[in-house]
Amino acid sequence: MSRRFSRPLCLTALALLLPGVTVAQDLYSSAGPLRIEAMVTGLEEPWAIAFLPDGAVLVTERDGRLLRMADGAVGEVAGLPEVYANGQGGLLDVMIPRDFASSREVWLSYAMPLDGGAATAVGKGVLSADGTRLEGFAALYHGDAVRGGRHFGSRLVEAQDGTVFLTTGDRGTGPGGLQSQDPARVEGKVIHLNRDGSPATSLSGHRPGVFSLGHRNAQGATLGPDGALWLVEHGAQGGDEVNRVEAGRNYGWPVITYGANYGGGRIGEGTEKPGMEQPLHYWDPSIAPSGMIFYQGDLFPAWKGDILTGSLNSGFISRLDPEAGFVEERIEGDQTGRVRDIVEAPDGSIWFLSVIDGAAYRITPGG
């Protein structure tokens, strides 16, 4: 069911609007000192963050609220769909397409309540001129009903041609469930859609829209500098993965994995199998990666082309250098507990959401 309620939000600052009125701390990194500033606090389980062309910021809260931060104020955006706010389900990702200036579309992924359970869904609406409402919101695509509140995914990424990728989780079916391997099902897949919600990929023997399969629970996704879709996805006990995703490929879950069952014991058939892709990088033990960018800005030139992802269980931001064999740097401070999303702002600063603090933070060079 959807839970909707009102409560106070504490606005400390918006970096693009009210610079200098922030709560800040310096950390140290391979790029030198980092300045981490709290932009807004009082958020309730924030899930995703996105920037509008005018500098306003949208943040989703899992319980079903979409917030707009602009002109020194935080307001709730009306006109959202009903969400299944249960377990890990609720309002999830937000995506602003590149043509927003003309279309004013805002895309949302969410857990949709259905008879017999819930499913990962995606829809879109038009942001009103005053930014207070999504007009004409419509669901475009959803999976089949599954009971329980685990592993919905879910990230949205606009492809270079304007089509949209949606990641879905395996819905917690576990090592014994093969829904992720079933090309006729939506769970544990990357779904590829046109802007009207119709399938943008149709592969022989696959449900229309299924782009890739064998995923467990991808909660970070972005386009790489090569234009391909890249994911970070949760393993079980160990085996979190970085994958570069191509159409029709099988990424293995739960047949192959570098993780183990909770409490011990092998999952599936081992770590390799013909016809199944190997991750480009994996973590063992797990870090529960969430959110993902390839940094492209000028504020941190040493990090250009590197991957940044949050950790939901280990209290740091992970920086991976793909050109150096995915060598990792862990950026850790008081603010980096349970990082759910990480994005690059238009000015090249790095913003992230902390679930523990209920806050949005901004990273800039310190010193």
C-alpha positions in Angstrom: 0.0 0.0 0.0 1.0 3.6 -0.3 1.7 5.6 2.8 1.4 9.4 2.4 2.0 11.8 5.3 3.4 15.3 6.1 6.4 16.1 8.2 8.9 18.9 8.5 12.0 19.2 6.3 15.1 21.1 7.4 16.7 23.0 4.5 20.3 23.8 5.2 21.2 25.0 1.7 21.2 24.4 -2.0 24.7 24.6 -3.4 23.6 26.1 -6.7 21.3 28.6 -5.1 22.5 29.5 -1.6 26.3 28.9 -1.6 28.2 29.2 1.7 25.3 28.5 4.1 26.2 24.9 4.7 27.3 22.4 7.3 30.6 21.1 5.9 33.6 18.8 6.7 36.8 18.0 4.9 37.9 14.5 4.0 41.1 13.4 2.2 41.4 11.4 -1.0 43.7 10.7 -3.9 42.3 13.9 -5.5 43.3 15.9 -2.4 41.1 17.3 0.3 37.3 17.0 -0.3 34.7 19.4 1.0 31.5 17.6 2.0 28.5 19.9 2.6 25.1 19.0 3.7 22.6 20.4 1.2 19.3 19.3 2.8 18.4 17.2 5.8 15.3 15.7 7.2 14.7 13.3 4.3 13.0 10.0 5.0 14.8 7.1 3.3 15.9 9.1 0.2 16.3 6.8 -2.8 17.3 8.8 -5.9 18.4 12.3 -6.9 18.3 14.2 -10.2 19.0 17.7 -11.5 16.7 19.8 -13.6 18.2 22.2 -16.2 17.2 25.2 -14.1 19.3 24.0 -11.2 16.4 22.6 -9.2 16.9 19.2 -7.6 14.4 16.3 -7.4 14.7 13.6 -4.7 12.6 10.5 -4.3 11.7 9.1 -0.9 10.9 5.4 -0.8 7.6 5.9 1.1 6.1 7.7 -2.0 7.2 11.3 -2.0 8.9 13.3 -4.7 10.6 16.5 -3.4 11.7 19.5 -5.4 14.4 21.7 -3.9 14.6 25.1 -5.5 14.9 28.8 -4.6 15.9 28.0 -1.1 12.8 25.9 -0.4 11.7 22.2 -0.4 8.3 21.3 -1.7 6.4 18.1 -2.4 5.5 17.4 -6.0 1.9 16.1 -6.4 0.5 13.8 -9.0 2.5 10.7 -8.2 1.3 7.1 -8.7 0.3 4.8 -5.9 3.3 2.8 -4.7 3.8 -0.5 -2.9 5.8 0.9 0.1 6.6 -2.4 1.7 10.0 -4.0 2.4 12.4 -2.7 -0.2 9.5 -1.5 -2.4 8.2 2.0 -2.9 9.1 5.0 -5.0 12.5 4.3 -6.4 14.4 6.1 -9.2 13.9 9.4 -11.0 15.2 10.3 -14.4 15.2 13.6 -16.3 15.6 13.0 -20.1 17.9 15.2 -22.1 15.0 16.9 -23.9 13.4 18.0 -20.7 13.5 21.7 -21.8 10.9 20.9 -24.5 9.1 17.8 -23.1 9.3 18.5 -19.3 9.0 14.8 -18.7 9.9 13.2 -15.4 10.4 9.4 -15.3 9.9 7.4 -12.2 10.5 3.7 -11.4 8.5 2.3 -8.5 7.0 -0.8 -6.9 3.5 -1.0 -8.3 0.8 -2.7 -6.2 -1.0 -5.5 -8.2 -3.4 -8.3 -7.4 -1.3 -11.0 -5.9 1.7 -8.8 -5.0 3.7 -6.1 -6.7 6.1 -5.5 -9.6 8.8 -3.1 -10.7 7.2 -0.5 -12.9 8.1 2.7 -14.8 6.0 5.7 -15.8 6.3 9.3 -16.6 4.5 12.6 -16.2 5.0 16.3 -17.2 6.3 18.6 -14.6 4.0 21.7 -14.3 5.4 25.1 -15.0 5.6 25.9 -11.3 7.3 22.6 -10.5 4.6 21.5 -8.0 2.9 18.7 -9.9 3.4 15.9 -12.3 0.6 16.2 -14.8 -0.9 13.2 -16.7 1.3 10.7 -15.0 0.9 7.3 -16.7 2.5 3.9 -16.0 4.3 2.7 -19.2 5.6 -0.8 -18.3 5.4 -3.2 -15.4 6.3 -6.8 -14.6 4.2 -9.6 -13.2 2.9 -9.6 -9.7 5.2 -11.3 -7.2 4.5 -11.6 -3.5 7.0 -10.1 -1.0 8.9 -6.9 -0.7 12.5 -7.7 -1.8 14.7 -6.9 -4.8 12.8 -4.5 -7.1 16.0 -3.0 -8.5 15.7 -0.4 -9.9 17.4 2.3 -12.0 16.5 4.2 -15.1 19.0 5.3 -17.7 18.5 7.2 -21.0 20.4 5.6 -23.9 22.2 7.7 -26.4 19.3 7.4 -28.9 16.7 8.6 -26.3 15.3 5.1 -25.5 15.3 4.1 -21.8 16.8 1.2 -19.8 15.1 -0.1 -16.7 16.8 -2.5 -14.3 14.7 -5.0 -12.3 15.6 -7.3 -9.4 15.0 -11.0 -9.0 12.3 -10.2 -6.3 14.3 -12.2 -3.7 13.5 -15.5 -5.2 17.0 -16.7 -4.0 19.5 -19.2 -5.4 16.8 -21.7 -6.1 14.6 -19.4 -8.2 15.4 -19.2 -11.9 13.2 -16.3 -12.8 16.3 -14.2 -13.7 17.2 -16.9 -16.2 13.7 -17.1 -17.8 13.7 -14.8 -20.9 9.9 -14.8 -20.7 9.8 -13.1 -17.3 10.7 -9.5 -16.3 12.5 -10.3 -13.0 16.3 -10.0 -12.9 16.6 -8.3 -16.2 17.5 -5.1 -18.0 14.4 -3.9 -19.9 14.7 -1.6 -22.9 11.8 0.7 -23.8 10.9 3.4 -26.3 9.7 6.7 -24.9 6.1 5.6 -25.2 6.8 2.5 -23.2 6.8 0.1 -26.1 9.6 -2.5 -26.3 12.8 -1.0 -27.9 14.4 -4.4 -28.1 12.8 -7.7 -29.3 15.0 -10.7 -29.1 14.0 -14.1 -30.4 12.6 -16.2 -27.6 12.6 -13.3 -25.1 9.7 -11.3 -23.7 9.5 -8.1 -25.7 11.7 -5.4 -24.1 14.1 -7.9 -22.4 17.6 -6.6 -23.2 19.7 -8.8 -20.9 19.1 -11.4 -18.2 20.8 -13.1 -15.3 20.9 -10.1 -12.9 20.2 -10.3 -9.2 19.4 -6.7 -8.0 21.0 -3.9 -10.0 20.7 -0.6 -7.9 23.3 1.4 -9.9 23.3 2.0 -13.6 24.7 4.6 -16.0 26.0 5.1 -19.5 29.8 4.6 -19.8 32.1 6.9 -21.9 31.8 4.2 -24.5 28.0 4.7 -24.7 27.2 1.3 -23.3 25.1 0.6 -20.3 27.0 -0.3 -17.2 25.6 -1.7 -13.9 26.6 -2.4 -10.4 24.5 -5.1 -8.8 24.1 -6.8 -5.5 25.4 -10.3 -5.0 24.4 -12.6 -2.1 27.1 -13.0 0.5 29.9 -11.7 -1.6 29.8 -11.4 -5.4 28.6 -7.8 -6.0 29.4 -7.1 -9.6 30.3 -4.4 -12.2 28.9 -5.4 -15.6 29.0 -3.8 -19.0 25.7 -4.9 -20.5 25.1 -5.9 -24.1 21.8 -7.0 -25.8 21.0 -10.7 -25.4 23.8 -11.5 -23.0 23.3 -13.6 -19.8 25.0 -12.3 -16.7 24.7 -15.6 -14.8 22.6 -15.2 -11.7 21.8 -17.5 -10.0 23.7 -20.2 -12.0 27.1 -18.6 -11.6 28.2 -16.1 -9.0 31.2 -15.2 -6.9 29.0 -15.0 -3.8 27.9 -17.7 -1.4 24.6 -18.5 0.4 23.9 -16.5 3.5 25.3 -18.7 6.2 27.6 -20.5 3.7 27.4 -22.9 0.9 27.8 -22.7 -2.9 25.2 -21.1 -5.1 24.5 -22.6 -8.5 27.2 -24.2 -10.5 30.3 -22.2 -9.6 31.8 -19.0 -11.0 31.9 -19.8 -14.7 29.8 -21.4 -17.4 29.9 -21.2 -21.2 27.4 -18.7 -22.5 27.4 -16.6 -19.3 29.3 -13.4 -18.9 32.0 -12.7 -16.4 31.8 -9.5 -14.3 34.4 -6.8 -15.0 34.9 -6.5 -11.3 33.4 -8.1 -8.2 33.5 -7.4 -4.5 34.0 -10.2 -1.8 32.9 -9.4 0.8 29.9 -7.5 -0.4 29.6 -3.7 -0.2 25.9 -3.6 -1.4 26.7 -1.0 -4.2 24.0 1.5 -5.0 24.0 4.5 -7.4 26.6 4.7 -10.2 28.4 7.4 -12.3 31.3 7.7 -14.6 32.8 11.0 -13.5 33.2 13.4 -16.4 33.6 16.8 -14.7 36.5 19.2 -14.3 36.5 19.6 -10.5 38.3 16.3 -10.1 40.4 15.8 -13.2 42.3 12.9 -11.7 39.0 11.0 -11.5 37.7 11.6 -15.0 36.5 8.4 -16.5 36.4 6.6 -13.1 33.4 4.9 -11.6 31.8 6.1 -8.3 29.3 4.0 -6.4 27.9 4.1 -2.9 27.9 1.3 -0.3 24.8 0.5 1.6 26.5 -1.7 4.2 30.1 -0.5 4.7 29.9 3.3 5.0 32.0 4.6 2.1 31.9 5.7 -1.5 33.9 3.4 -3.9 36.0 4.9 -6.7 37.1 2.4 -9.3 39.6 3.1 -12.1 38.6 0.9 -15.1 41.9 1.7 -16.9 43.9 0.5 -13.9 42.2 -2.9 -13.5 39.4 -1.5 -11.4 41.8 -0.6 -8.5 39.6 0.8 -5.7 39.8 3.8 -3.4 37.3 4.0 -0.5 36.2 7.5 0.4 34.9 7.4 3.9 33.7 9.9 6.5 30.9 10.6 9.0 28.5 11.3 6.1 29.0 8.3 4.0 26.9 5.7 5.9 24.5 3.8 3.6 24.9 5.8 0.4 21.9 5.1 -1.8 22.5 7.3 -4.8 25.4 9.3 -6.3 25.2 11.7 -9.2 27.3 14.3 -10.9 25.9 17.8 -10.8 26.0 20.2 -13.8 28.9 22.1 -12.2 31.0 18.9 -11.8 30.4 18.5 -8.1 29.4 15.1 -6.8 26.1 14.7 -4.8 25.1 11.7 -2.8 22.2 10.6 -0.6 22.8 9.2 2.8 20.0 6.9 4.1 21.3 7.0 7.7 21.4 10.8 7.9 18.4 11.4 5.7 20.5 14.0 3.8 21.8 15.1 0.5 25.5 16.0 0.4 27.7 17.8 -2.1 31.4 17.0 -2.6 33.7 19.7 -4.0 37.5 20.2 -3.8 38.6 21.2 -0.3 41.6 22.8 1.2 
